[in-house]
Amino acid sequence: MANEGQTSTRVKFYGVNDYGTYFQVEHAVKILEHFNSTLASRTISDILELYNAQLFTENNLFPKSCPDRQREACRSLIPELRKTIAKYFSIIDDANIASVVVDVGYEYHADLLHLLSRYKVYDRCGAATVLPVLEKTHIGMGAMLACRDLVRIYDQDVRVRLVSDPRNAEHLICKYLEHGGREPTYLPPSFTSTDTRMLLDSYLDSDDANPNLVELIAAARVDRETSIDAKLKLKARRKHDAWMEDFFKNNTGIKSGCEVSISDNQTEPVTASRDGLVSRLSYGRRWLEDNLDFPTILNNFLYLFEFTNLHMLLTLPSYQAELGVFERLAMNAGKNAYPIGLGFQRKEQISFLQVAFYRQFLQKKDIELESVIAWFFADYINDEFGAANLKFAPSSKTSSYLERSRHLFSEMESVVKQFSLYVENGELDTDLLSMTSEQMRYKAIPSLLTGKYAYASDNQDIRNILHLLFSDQSALRYINDDLRADDAAQLLINNQVAYDDFADHQKIGVDYLIGLDVLEEAGRRILFADVNQILIFKAIFDAEAASYYHHSAEARSSIDDMVGKGWLVRRDSLLTAPESSYFNYYLNQAEFSNGPDLRNKYLHGSQARADDEGLHFRTYITALKLIIALVVKINDDFCLRNDGKE
């Protein structure tokens, strides 16, 4: 401000949970110290800065070194600050708004629109005057649509501007389709579904269409609210495919992928290596040929192909912890889209090749993978656990891959229903099974165990704990070039870190964790208060769930304690939430709009290119992988129940 703590960077309040706010607390206090209510020569930017400095005080944000006397002095200024801001905006009218609202920086655009609304400027001034002034100040359509009162009061004028430029369709796409938008988007009351359809269609016709946003339309659900129908989706998909084809004509890209092979000379069951972005997995022929019994064949998917971690949670799903910083910020994810990062794509490539190569290897030994699955349901769980009557019917060896795929999706649904009825009744009544026709929901498949999984609750403390300890964006993971790690937990485990090693702004987070009995100060080192507690936190951060019965008695006690605090909740189901989402992604559109929808397409006969045997082979291998994953989870359920009985 000109006479109130002038500085080259204006104070901006980003919110109480944004670290960008904490770095400015001293600056905000200085602004308030120099506040003079009688000063007349303020610009609109000066007023907006005062407003932001006021927000710091209202949210009790001060430097740690700020004495109580100074804090009280700042708080006492709030009534006069509000009065000064209100007086400034109250004199704005049609005659002077063009001279008052000038040179407002981007960081203050939202604040300006908010205060114009709060002090009824939109009610006093006409759209023909205000909107050109805002546009001259470089306030775009997106910012305007985030201001409810502006859109409501200037209804027709905003609608005319909105439909006049195909690029404005991007605001509709962000509102309806994009995941994680920060600001709400309000549409004029007069804006119709016909307007939406027309604007999206003209956007797809334009040369300026963003390929990422076009892809969101292609992957969106058919929805009357968004005016997206099958024709619009097809148009978007064709435009995106044409763009991709044209792009790769002149751009070779980066070689990535995976290779799976069998070695005649290798003594180890498996070796792994990487060449740049290409993963290579080699399996020893001797191991594979010496272990052709059905139990070991299934166990190979656990320990050789690593379909699960040590706690029998599937490694196949997409987990938030696997997404990189750039992926989280720039991923082109729709509101109903399954998060597909590079890590997930790599896992899918590897697991697909593992199933395909192993199936081929077993066929040469006169063993069909489907026969192994049939043995598991008909013989193994009956002999080991007394679960009778469960069946899986293998597909015919002479069937096409189209027919096999349809058969597997039908059998997958059947075994899920059989297991569910067994859990509910303690036995499988085949007559009752024949009367059950509704489609199974994968998240609703029951478990033989009570409270099988622990999840983080909506409690803000557990969310903060997981972020501070394990996020690569935590402020606690870096102290200096010698004291740094991928996350704060690793920093504390691998180094002797004292409390005073942290900067003042980091001590806020450390004090918070100490106050929650997560950390403790032990002289020259910060330690974890409970090692079992940290192991549970890590399990939940990595896989978004902890398998209760796979943990030690001490760790289960720690889970129970955190349930009592409201940090964790326990739920019963065969699959964890991320595991059921993985099945939904592939099989249906119950949860996601960007999945292949394989179960519905194949069972309803709507799959494309019925004569494309290569396409149906890929579907068949995917179906095999999903059934094997179900076998793994069902076996784990039976094993844990028996362990409990013993």
C-alpha positions in Angstrom: 0.0 0.0 0.0 1.2 3.5 -0.7 1.4 4.6 2.9 0.7 1.5 4.8 3.7 -0.8 4.9 4.5 -0.5 1.2 6.1 -3.7 -0.3 6.6 -5.1 -3.8 4.3 -8.1 -3.1 0.7 -7.7 -1.9 -0.6 -9.7 1.1 -2.9 -12.5 0.0 -4.9 -14.8 2.3 -5.1 -18.2 0.6 -7.0 -20.0 3.4 -6.1 -21.5 6.8 -4.9 -24.8 5.3 -2.6 -23.3 2.6 1.1 -22.9 3.5 1.2 -19.9 1.2 -0.8 -18.1 3.9 1.6 -18.9 6.7 4.6 -17.4 4.9 2.8 -14.0 4.9 1.7 -13.6 8.5 4.5 -11.1 9.4 3.6 -9.1 6.3 -0.1 -9.0 7.2 0.8 -7.7 10.7 2.9 -4.9 9.3 0.0 -3.9 7.0 -2.2 -3.6 10.1 0.4 -1.8 12.1 0.5 1.0 9.5 -3.3 1.2 9.1 -4.6 4.7 9.2 -8.4 5.0 9.0 -8.2 8.7 8.0 -6.1 8.1 4.9 -8.1 9.2 1.9 -5.8 8.4 -1.0 -6.3 4.6 -1.3 -6.6 2.6 -4.5 -8.9 -0.3 -5.0 -5.8 -2.6 -4.6 -5.0 -1.0 -1.3 -8.5 -1.7 -0.1 -8.3 -5.3 -1.3 -5.0 -5.7 0.5 -6.5 -4.4 3.8 -9.3 -6.9 3.4 -6.8 -9.8 3.0 -4.8 -8.6 6.0 -8.1 -8.4 8.0 -8.7 -12.1 7.1 -5.4 -13.1 8.8 -6.5 -11.5 12.1 -10.1 -12.9 11.9 -8.6 -16.4 11.5 -6.1 -15.8 14.4 -3.1 -16.1 12.2 0.0 -14.3 13.7 3.7 -14.9 13.7 4.7 -17.2 16.6 6.9 -14.4 18.0 4.0 -11.9 18.0 3.2 -10.9 21.6 -0.3 -11.0 23.0 -0.4 -7.2 23.2 0.2 -6.9 19.5 -2.3 -9.5 18.7 -5.0 -7.7 20.6 -4.1 -4.5 18.9 -4.6 -6.1 15.5 -8.0 -7.6 16.6 -9.2 -4.3 17.9 -8.7 -2.9 14.3 -11.3 -5.2 12.8 -14.4 -3.0 13.2 -12.6 0.0 11.7 -11.2 -2.1 8.9 -14.7 -3.3 8.0 -16.0 0.3 8.1 -13.2 1.6 5.9 -13.8 -1.2 3.3 -17.6 -0.8 3.3 -17.3 3.0 2.9 -15.0 2.6 -0.1 -17.3 0.2 -1.9 -20.5 2.1 -1.0 -19.6 5.1 -3.1 -19.1 3.0 -6.3 -21.8 3.7 -8.9 -22.2 3.8 -12.7 -20.5 7.1 -13.0 -17.2 6.3 -11.2 -16.7 2.5 -11.4 -14.6 2.8 -14.5 -12.1 5.1 -12.7 -12.2 3.2 -9.4 -11.8 -0.4 -10.6 -8.5 -0.3 -12.4 -5.2 -2.3 -12.3 -6.4 -5.0 -10.0 -3.9 -7.9 -9.9 -5.0 -11.4 -10.7 -4.6 -12.6 -7.1 -7.4 -10.1 -6.1 -9.9 -10.9 -8.8 -12.0 -13.2 -6.7 -11.9 -10.8 -3.7 -13.0 -7.9 -5.9 -16.0 -9.8 -7.3 -16.9 -10.9 -3.7 -16.8 -7.4 -2.2 -18.7 -5.9 -5.2 -21.4 -8.4 -4.3 -21.2 -7.9 -0.5 -21.7 -4.2 -0.8 -24.5 -4.4 -3.5 -22.6 -2.8 -6.3 -24.2 -5.2 -8.8 -27.6 -4.0 -7.6 -26.7 -0.3 -8.0 -24.9 -0.6 -11.3 -26.0 -1.9 -14.7 -24.4 -4.8 -16.5 -23.7 -2.6 -19.5 -21.4 -0.6 -17.2 -19.9 -3.2 -14.9 -19.1 -6.1 -17.2 -16.9 -4.0 -19.6 -15.0 -2.6 -16.6 -14.3 -6.1 -15.3 -13.2 -7.3 -18.7 -10.9 -4.3 -19.0 -9.4 -5.4 -15.7 -8.8 -8.8 -17.3 -11.3 -10.7 -15.2 -12.3 -13.6 -17.3 -15.6 -15.4 -17.8 -14.4 -18.2 -15.4 -14.0 -15.8 -12.5 -17.3 -14.1 -13.2 -19.2 -17.5 -13.3 -17.7 -18.2 -9.8 -19.6 -15.2 -8.4 -23.2 -16.2 -7.8 -24.7 -12.7 -7.4 -23.1 -11.4 -10.5 -24.4 -14.3 -12.6 -27.9 -14.0 -11.1 -28.3 -10.2 -11.3 -26.7 -9.9 -14.8 -28.4 -13.0 -16.1 -29.1 -12.2 -19.7 -25.9 -10.2 -20.3 -23.8 -13.1 -18.9 -25.7 -15.6 -21.0 -25.1 -13.7 -24.2 -21.3 -13.5 -23.4 -21.2 -17.2 -22.5 -22.8 -18.5 -25.7 -20.9 -16.1 -28.0 -17.6 -17.9 -27.8 -17.1 -21.7 -28.2 -14.2 -21.5 -25.8 -16.6 -20.8 -23.0 -17.6 -24.5 -23.2 -14.5 -25.1 -21.2 -16.3 -23.6 -18.2 -19.1 -26.1 -18.6 -16.7 -29.0 -18.9 -14.9 -27.9 -15.7 -18.3 -27.6 -13.9 -19.8 -30.9 -15.0 -16.9 -33.2 -15.9 -13.6 -32.1 -14.4 -12.6 -33.5 -11.0 -11.3 -31.3 -8.2 -12.2 -27.8 -9.4 -11.5 -25.2 -6.7 -14.2 -22.7 -7.5 -17.9 -23.4 -8.1 -19.3 -22.4 -11.5 -22.8 -20.8 -11.6 -24.8 -20.5 -14.8 -27.3 -17.8 -15.6 -30.9 -18.8 -14.9 -31.8 -18.2 -18.5 -29.0 -20.6 -19.7 -30.8 -23.7 -21.0 -29.8 -27.3 -21.7 -30.1 -26.5 -25.4 -27.5 -23.7 -24.8 -25.2 -26.3 -23.2 -25.5 -28.8 -26.0 -24.9 -26.1 -28.7 -21.9 -24.7 -26.9 -20.3 -28.1 -26.4 -21.0 -29.1 -30.0 -19.5 -25.8 -31.3 -16.4 -26.4 -29.1 -15.8 -29.8 -30.7 -16.0 -28.1 -34.1 -13.5 -25.5 -33.2 -9.8 -25.6 -33.9 -9.0 -24.3 -30.4 -10.5 -27.3 -28.6 -8.2 -28.6 -25.8 -7.5 -32.3 -26.4 -7.6 -33.0 -22.7 -11.1 -31.5 -22.3 -12.3 -33.2 -25.5 -11.2 -36.5 -23.9 -13.3 -35.7 -20.8 -16.4 -35.3 -23.1 -15.6 -38.6 -24.8 -15.3 -40.4 -21.4 -18.3 -38.7 -19.7 -21.5 -40.5 -18.9 -24.6 -39.9 -21.0 -26.4 -37.4 -18.8 -29.4 -35.2 -19.4 -28.1 -32.6 -16.9 -24.9 -32.1 -18.8 -26.6 -32.4 -22.2 -24.1 -35.1 -23.2 -25.5 -37.8 -25.4 -24.0 -40.7 -27.3 -23.6 -38.7 -30.5 -21.6 -36.0 -28.7 -19.4 -38.6 -27.0 -18.7 -40.3 -30.3 -17.9 -36.9 -31.9 -15.5 -36.1 -29.1 -13.8 -39.6 -29.2 -13.2 -39.3 -33.0 -11.8 -35.8 -32.6 -9.5 -36.9 -29.9 -8.4 -40.1 -31.7 -7.6 -38.0 -34.9 -5.6 -35.5 -32.8 -3.6 -38.4 -31.2 -2.9 -40.0 -34.6 -1.8 -36.7 -36.0 0.4 -35.9 -33.0 2.3 -39.2 -33.1 3.0 -38.9 -36.9 5.6 -36.3 -36.0 6.5 -37.3 -32.4 8.0 -40.6 -31.7 7.6 -40.2 -27.9 9.5 -42.1 -25.2 9.9 -45.9 -25.2 8.1 -47.4 -22.2 6.4 -50.6 -21.3 7.3 -54.1 -20.0 8.8 -57.4 -21.2 8.1 -60.8 -19.7 10.2 -63.8 -20.6 11.2 -67.3 -19.4 14.8 -68.2 -18.8 16.2 -71.7 -19.2 19.4 -70.9 -17.2 17.9 -68.9 -14.4 17.9 -70.5 -10.9 15.8 -67.8 -9.2 12.0 -68.0 -9.6 12.0 -64.4 -10.9 14.4 -61.5 -11.6 13.4 -57.9 -12.4 15.3 -55.2 -14.1 14.6 -51.9 -15.8 16.0 -50.2 -18.9 14.8 -46.6 -18.7 11.0 -46.8 -18.6 10.9 -50.4 -19.8 10.4 -53.1 -17.1 11.8 -56.5 -17.7 10.7 -59.6 -15.7 12.3 -63.0 -16.3 10.9 -66.2 -14.8 13.0 -69.4 -14.3 11.7 -72.3 -16.4 12.9 -74.8 -13.8 10.7 -73.2 -11.0 7.7 -73.1 -13.2 8.1 -76.7 -14.4 8.8 -78.1 -10.9 5.6 -76.4 -9.5 2.7 -77.4 -11.6 0.3 -78.5 -8.8 -2.8 -76.5 -8.6 -2.2 -74.9 -5.2 1.2 -73.6 -6.3 -0.2 -72.3 -9.6 -2.6 -70.1 -7.6 0.1 -69.2 -5.1 2.3 -68.0 -8.0 -0.1 -65.1 -8.5 0.6 -64.1 -4.9 4.3 -64.5 -4.5 5.7 -64.7 -8.0 3.5 -62.2 -9.8 2.8 -60.2 -6.7 -1.0 -59.6 -7.2 -1.2 -58.9 -3.5 1.0 -57.4 -0.7 1.9 -59.3 2.5 -1.5 -58.5 4.0 -3.4 -59.9 1.0 -4.5 -56.5 -0.3 -4.5 -56.4 -4.1 -1.7 -54.4 -5.6 -3.6 -54.1 -8.9 -5.9 -51.1 -8.1 -4.9 -47.4 -8.7 -3.9 -45.9 -5.3 -3.6 -42.2 -4.6 -0.2 -42.8 -3.0 1.2 -44.0 -6.3 0.3 -40.8 -8.2 3.2 -38.4 -8.6 3.0 -34.6 -7.9 2.6 -33.8 -11.6 0.0 -36.4 -12.1 -2.1 -35.2 -9.2 -1.9 -31.6 -10.4 -2.2 -32.1 -14.2 -4.0 -35.4 -14.5 -6.9 -35.1 -17.0 -9.4 -36.7 -14.6 -13.2 -36.3 -14.9 -15.5 -36.1 -11.9 -16.5 -39.7 -12.4 -13.2 -40.9 -13.8 -11.0 -43.7 -12.5 -7.5 -42.2 -11.7 -5.2 -43.7 -14.3 -1.6 -42.7 -13.5 1.7 -44.0 -15.0 2.1 -46.4 -12.1 -1.3 -47.9 -12.7 -0.7 -48.2 -16.4 2.6 -50.0 -15.7 0.9 -52.4 -13.3 -1.8 -53.2 -15.8 0.7 -53.9 -18.6 2.7 -56.2 -16.4 -0.2 -58.1 -14.9 -1.8 -58.6 -18.3 1.5 -60.0 -19.7 1.9 -62.2 -16.6 -1.5 -63.8 -17.0 -1.2 -64.2 -20.8 2.3 -65.8 -20.7 1.5 -68.0 -17.7 -1.7 -69.3 -19.4 0.3 -70.1 -22.5 3.0 -71.8 -20.5 0.4 -74.0 -18.6 -1.4 -74.9 -21.8 1.8 -76.4 -23.1 1.7 -78.6 -20.0 -1.9 -79.5 -20.7 -3.2 -77.3 -17.8 -5.9 -74.8 -18.3 -6.1 -71.8 -15.9 -9.8 -72.1 -15.9 -9.5 -75.7 -14.7 -7.4 -74.5 -11.8 -10.1 -72.0 -10.9 -12.8 -74.7 -11.2 -10.7 -76.9 -8.8 -10.5 -74.1 -6.3 -14.3 -73.7 -6.0 -15.3 -77.4 -6.4 -12.6 -79.1 -4.4 -10.2 -76.9 -2.5 -12.6 -74.8 -0.4 -14.8 -77.8 0.2 -11.9 -80.0 1.4 -10.1 -77.2 3.4 -13.0 -75.1 4.8 -16.1 -77.3 4.4 -17.7 -74.9 1.9 -19.7 -77.2 -0.3 -21.6 -76.7 -3.6 -19.6 -73.7 -4.9 -19.0 -74.1 -8.6 -17.1 -72.5 -11.5 -17.8 -73.9 -15.0 -14.8 -73.5 -17.4 -15.4 -72.3 -20.9 -15.1 -74.7 -23.8 -11.7 -75.1 -25.3 -13.2 -74.8 -28.8 -15.0 -71.5 -28.0 -13.9 -68.2 -29.6 -12.4 -65.6 -27.3 -15.7 -63.6 -27.8 -17.6 -66.6 -26.4 -15.1 -67.3 -23.7 -15.2 -63.6 -22.5 -19.0 -63.7 -22.3 -18.8 -67.0 -20.4 -16.2 -65.7 -17.9 -18.2 -62.6 -17.1 -21.2 -64.7 -16.4 -19.3 -67.1 -14.2 -17.6 -64.3 -12.4 -21.0 -63.0 -11.4 -22.1 -66.5 -10.4 -19.2 -67.2 -8.0 -19.7 -63.8 -6.4 -23.4 -64.6 -5.8 -22.5 -68.1 -4.5 -20.0 -66.7 -2.1 -22.3 -64.0 -0.9 -25.1 -66.5 -0.2 -22.6 -68.8 1.6 -21.5 -65.9 3.9 -25.1 -64.8 4.6 -26.4 -68.3 5.4 -23.4 -70.4 6.4 -24.0 -72.7 3.5 -24.8 -72.5 -0.2 -28.4 -73.5 -1.1 -28.3 -74.1 -4.9 -32.1 -73.7 -5.1 -31.8 -70.3 -3.4 -29.0 -69.4 -5.9 -31.3 -70.1 -8.8 -33.8 -67.6 -7.5 -31.2 -64.8 -7.3 -31.1 -62.7 -10.5 -30.1 -59.2 -9.5 -26.6 -57.9 -10.5 -24.1 -58.0 -7.7 -22.4 -54.9 -6.4 -18.7 -55.5 -5.8 -18.5 -53.2 -2.9 -21.4 -55.1 -1.3 -19.8 -58.6 -1.4 -19.9 -59.6 2.3 -17.0 -61.1 4.3 -16.8 -64.0 6.7 -15.1 -61.7 9.2 -16.4 -58.7 11.2 -14.7 -55.4 10.7 -12.2 -56.9 8.2 -10.8 -53.6 7.1 -9.9 -50.3 8.8 -10.2 -47.0 6.9 -9.4 -43.4 7.7 -12.5 -41.6 8.8 -13.6 -38.1 7.8 -12.0 -36.8 10.9 -9.6 -33.9 10.0 -6.9 -35.1 12.5 -6.3 -38.4 10.7 -6.3 -36.6 7.3 -3.7 -34.1 8.6 -1.6 -36.9 10.2 -1.4 -38.9 7.0 -0.5 -35.7 5.0 2.2 -34.5 7.4 3.9 -37.9 7.8 3.6 -39.5 4.3 2.8 -36.9 1.6 5.5 -35.8 -0.7 4.0 -32.3 -0.3 4.4 -32.3 3.5 6.3 -29.3 4.8 8.1 -31.6 7.3 10.0 -33.7 4.7 12.9 -31.2 4.0 15.0 -29.4 6.6 18.2 -28.9 4.5 20.2 -30.8 1.9 21.5 -33.2 4.5 18.2 -33.7 6.3 15.7 -34.6 3.6 13.6 -37.6 2.5 10.7 -38.6 0.3 8.3 -38.1 3.3 8.5 -36.9 6.9 8.2 -40.5 8.3 11.3 -41.6 6.5 13.1 -38.5 7.5 12.5 -39.2 11.2 13.3 -43.0 10.8 16.5 -42.6 9.0 17.9 -39.6 10.8 18.4 -38.2 14.2 16.2 -35.1 13.9 15.9 -32.8 16.9 12.9 -30.4 17.5 15.1 -27.3 16.9 16.2 -28.6 13.6 12.8 -27.6 12.2 12.1 -24.1 11.1 9.4 -22.1 13.0 6.8 -22.6 10.3 7.5 -26.4 10.4 7.2 -26.5 14.2 3.5 -25.8 13.8 3.1 -29.2 12.2 5.5 -31.0 14.6 3.7 -29.5 17.7 0.4 -30.6 16.2 1.6 -34.2 15.9 3.1 -34.1 19.4 -0.2 -32.9 20.7 -2.0 -35.8 19.2 0.5 -38.3 20.7 1.8 -39.3 17.3 5.3 -37.9 17.9 7.2 -37.3 21.1 10.2 -35.1 21.8 13.0 -37.3 23.4 15.8 -34.9 24.1 18.0 -34.8 21.0 15.5 -36.7 18.8 11.9 -36.6 17.7 10.5 -40.2 18.0 7.2 -41.9 17.1 5.1 -42.4 20.2 3.8 -45.8 19.0 5.5 -47.8 16.3 2.4 -50.0 15.7 0.4 -46.8 15.2 2.8 -45.6 12.5 2.7 -49.0 10.7 -1.1 -48.7 10.5 -0.9 -45.1 9.3 1.5 -46.3 6.6 -0.7 -49.2 5.5 -3.7 -46.9 5.2 -1.8 -44.3 3.3 -0.4 -46.8 0.8 -3.4 -49.0 0.2 -6.2 -46.8 1.6 -7.1 -49.6 4.0 -5.6 -51.8 6.6 -6.5 -55.5 6.8 -7.3 -55.8 10.5 -6.7 -59.6 11.0 -3.4 -59.6 9.2 -1.8 -57.3 11.8 -0.3 -58.3 15.1 -2.4 -58.3 18.4 -0.5 -55.1 19.4 -1.3 -53.4 16.0 -4.9 -54.5 16.3 -5.1 -52.9 19.7 -3.7 -49.7 18.2 -6.4 -49.8 15.5 -9.1 -50.2 18.2 -7.7 -47.2 20.0 -7.8 -45.1 16.9 -11.3 -46.2 16.2 -12.2 -45.0 19.7 -10.6 -41.6 18.8 -12.7 -41.3 15.7 -9.7 -41.5 13.4 -10.5 -44.9 11.9 -13.6 -46.9 11.0 -13.9 -50.6 10.5 -16.1 -52.1 7.8 -17.1 -55.6 6.6 -16.6 -56.6 3.0 -14.7 -59.1 0.9 -13.0 -56.3 -1.0 -11.5 -53.0 0.2 -13.0 -49.9 -1.3 -10.2 -49.4 -3.8 -10.4 -53.1 -4.8 -14.1 -52.9 -5.5 -13.5 -49.7 -7.4 -11.0 -51.6 -9.6 -13.6 -54.2 -10.5 -16.2 -51.5 -11.2 -13.7 -49.7 -13.4 -13.3 -52.7 -15.6 -16.8 -54.3 -15.5 -19.5 -51.6 -15.4 -20.3 -47.9 -15.1 -21.7 -48.0 -11.6 -18.9 -45.8 -10.3 -16.7 -44.6 -13.2 -17.4 -43.2 -16.7 -14.0 -43.9 -18.3 -13.8 -47.7 -17.8 -14.1 -50.3 -20.6 -17.5 -51.4 -19.2 -16.6 -55.0 -20.2 -19.2 -57.0 -18.3 -22.1 -54.9 -19.6 -20.9 -54.7 -23.2 -20.2 -58.4 -23.5 -23.2 -59.7 -21.7 -25.5 -57.3 -23.6 -23.9 -57.9 -27.0 -22.9 -54.3 -27.5 -19.1 -54.8 -27.8 -17.6 -53.4 -31.0 -16.1 -55.5 -33.9 -17.4 -59.0 -33.1 -14.9 -60.4 -35.6 -11.8 -58.8 -33.9 -10.3 -61.9 -32.2 -7.3 -59.9 -30.9 -9.6 -57.5 -29.1 -11.6 -60.4 -27.5 -8.4 -62.1 -26.5 -7.3 -59.1 -24.5 -10.8 -59.0 -22.9 -10.5 -62.7 -22.1 -7.1 -62.3 -20.4 -8.5 -59.3 -18.4 -11.5 -61.4 -17.3 -9.1 -64.2 -16.2 -7.1 -61.7 -14.2 -10.2 -60.4 -12.4 -11.4 -63.9 -11.6 -8.0 -64.9 -10.2 -8.1 -61.7 -8.0 -11.5 -62.8 -6.7 -10.1 -66.3 -5.9 -7.2 -64.7 -4.0 -9.6 -62.6 -1.9 -12.1 -65.4 -1.2 -9.2 -67.7 -0.2 -7.9 -65.0 2.2 -11.4 -64.7 3.8 -11.6 -68.4 4.4 -8.1 -68.6 5.8 -8.6 -65.7 8.2 -11.9 -67.2 9.4 -10.2 -70.5 10.1 -7.3 -68.9 11.9 -9.7 -67.2 14.1 -11.5 -70.4 15.0 -8.2 -72.1 15.7 
